[in-house]
């Protein structure tokens, strides 16, 4: 968990503020537990986020800030949004 925490605190050279880092840490701890209770939950979440990313990109509304949000989500989930 400590290694995951260190990886979550930076995105593409940007440092998360304390609130964002704290939320990411809680999610990183919570999501595997939820996956144990409901197998497939993370796959469903990844699929939904990937669809959102694709729709935003297709609409020409992707910005570097929004892309950073999706990169952060990938790191928290520990898997790419495909």
Secondary structure, 3 states (H helix, E strand, C coil): CHHHHHHHCEECCEECCHHHHHHHHHHHHHHHHHHHHCCCHHHHHHHHHHHHHHHHHHCCCCCHHHHHHHHHHHHHHCCCCC
